Amino acid sequence: MGVIQSVSNVMHNPIPEGRVDDILRPEGDNPLLERGFVTTSVDALVNWARTGSMWPMTFGLACCAVEMMHAGASRLDLDRYGVIFRPSPRQSDVMIVAGTLVNKMAPALRKVYDQMPEPKWVISMGSCANGGGYYHYSYSVVRGCDRVVPVDIYVPGCPPTAEALVYGILQLQKKIRRTNTIAR
């Protein structure tokens, strides 16, 4: 069956009424899939593309950065999830803050965050980045990087394993899929 014939069949058989979810389900009789058409929303398409090409900028401050390097190495290989580490904030859309954030480093963190293009997300990795951790009562430590930048995903642990970071990245992908891309 050629493309012209399938388009003419669509003109004679209109889209069935009902919810969009019923049309998108692959099980059962889906006339659009039988004709070779796939329907979706622009939000779902853009969010799917964003989850498949997350480019994090690493902000490794302490021992958690070693586990972040393990996540990018061959055993776990974040490349298979579309995660490619970028050296510049202007090329990245995700920032991974790993380690103890001190007061002198907080303005630099904010400056790097402001240089990232929209939309941007932040993953806080480790107890020190989440809330100060072992150094919580020190005079020079920021008690959580969420006091400087908005954080989307918290990865707990001291230091968290590379698998925990991969799980945090997968949770961020789920969060991106749930968001609306186009402002209404």
C-alpha positions in Angstrom: 0.0 0.0 0.0 1.6 3.3 -1.1 1.7 6.6 0.7 -0.9 8.2 -1.5 -3.4 5.3 -1.0 -2.9 5.4 2.8 -3.5 9.2 2.8 -6.7 8.8 0.7 -7.9 6.1 3.2 -7.4 8.5 6.0 -9.6 11.1 4.2 -12.4 8.6 3.9 -12.1 7.2 7.5 -12.0 10.0 10.0 -10.2 9.8 13.4 -12.4 8.0 15.9 -13.8 10.1 18.6 -12.6 9.6 22.2 -9.7 10.6 24.4 -6.3 11.2 23.0 -4.9 8.5 25.3 -7.2 5.9 23.7 -5.8 6.9 20.2 -2.2 6.6 21.3 -2.4 3.2 23.0 -0.8 0.5 20.8 -3.0 -2.3 22.0 -6.3 -3.0 20.4 -7.5 -1.5 17.1 -5.7 1.7 16.5 -6.6 3.0 13.1 -3.9 5.6 13.1 -1.1 3.1 13.7 -2.5 0.7 11.1 -2.3 3.6 8.6 1.3 4.4 9.5 0.7 7.6 11.5 1.9 8.3 15.0 0.3 11.1 16.9 1.6 12.9 19.9 1.8 16.4 21.5 4.6 18.9 21.0 5.2 18.8 24.7 5.8 15.1 24.7 8.1 15.2 21.7 10.2 18.1 23.0 10.5 16.5 26.5 11.4 13.1 24.9 14.2 14.9 23.0 15.4 16.7 26.2 15.5 13.5 28.2 17.5 11.7 25.5 20.2 14.4 25.3 20.9 15.7 28.8 24.3 17.5 28.9 25.5 18.0 32.5 28.2 20.4 33.6 30.1 18.9 36.4 30.7 21.1 39.5 32.8 18.6 41.5 33.9 20.1 44.8 35.0 17.1 46.9 35.0 13.3 47.1 31.6 13.0 45.5 33.2 14.0 42.2 35.1 10.7 42.1 31.8 8.8 42.2 30.5 11.2 39.4 33.5 10.1 37.3 32.7 6.5 38.0 29.2 7.0 36.7 30.7 8.3 33.4 33.2 5.5 33.1 32.7 2.3 31.2 31.0 0.2 33.9 27.8 2.4 34.1 28.4 4.5 31.0 26.1 7.5 31.1 26.5 7.9 27.4 23.9 5.2 26.8 21.3 7.4 28.5 22.2 10.4 26.3 24.2 12.0 29.1 27.4 13.6 27.8 29.5 15.7 30.2 30.2 19.2 28.8 33.1 21.5 29.9 31.2 24.8 29.5 28.0 26.0 31.2 26.8 27.5 27.9 26.7 24.0 26.4 24.9 22.3 29.2 21.4 22.0 30.6 22.1 20.1 33.8 24.4 21.0 36.6 25.6 18.3 39.0 26.8 19.8 42.3 29.0 17.2 44.0 30.7 17.9 47.3 31.0 20.5 50.0 30.0 24.0 49.0 31.9 26.6 51.0 31.0 30.3 51.3 33.7 31.5 49.0 32.6 29.1 46.2 28.9 30.0 46.4 29.1 33.1 44.2 31.0 31.1 41.6 28.3 28.4 41.7 25.6 31.0 41.1 27.5 32.7 38.3 28.0 29.3 36.5 24.3 28.5 37.0 23.3 31.9 35.5 25.4 31.2 32.4 23.5 28.0 31.6 20.7 28.4 28.9 17.1 27.7 29.8 15.7 25.2 30.6 18.2 24.2 33.2 18.1 21.6 36.0 20.3 21.0 39.1 21.2 17.7 40.7 22.6 18.0 44.3 24.9 15.0 44.9 26.0 13.9 48.4 25.2 14.9 52.0 27.5 18.0 51.9 25.8 19.4 48.8 22.4 18.5 50.1 22.7 20.0 53.6 26.3 20.6 54.7 26.8 16.9 55.7 29.7 16.2 58.0 30.8 19.9 57.9 27.3 21.2 58.6 28.3 23.2 61.7 31.5 24.7 60.2 31.6 28.5 59.8 32.6 28.3 56.2 30.2 25.8 54.7 26.9 26.6 53.0 24.3 24.3 54.5 23.0 23.0 51.2 23.4 24.2 47.6 19.7 24.9 47.4 20.4 28.1 49.3 22.3 29.3 46.2 20.6 27.6 43.2 17.2 25.9 42.9 17.7 22.1 43.1 15.6 19.6 41.2 17.0 16.2 42.4 18.7 15.3 45.7 21.0 12.3 45.6 21.8 11.2 49.3 24.9 9.5 50.6 28.4 10.2 51.8 29.6 9.7 49.1 26.7 8.4 47.1 27.5 5.5 44.8 27.7 5.9 41.1 24.5 3.9 40.8 22.7 6.4 43.0 23.8 9.2 40.7 22.5 7.2 37.7 19.2 6.7 39.5 19.0 10.5 40.2 19.6 11.2 36.5 16.8 8.8 35.6 14.5 10.5 38.1 15.4 13.8 36.5 14.4 12.4 33.1 11.0 11.4 34.6 10.6 14.9 36.0 11.4 16.5 32.6 8.8 14.2 30.9 6.1 15.4 33.3 6.7 19.1 32.8 5.0 21.3 30.2 7.3 22.7 27.6 5.1 25.3 26.1 3.8 28.0 28.4 0.0 28.4 28.2 
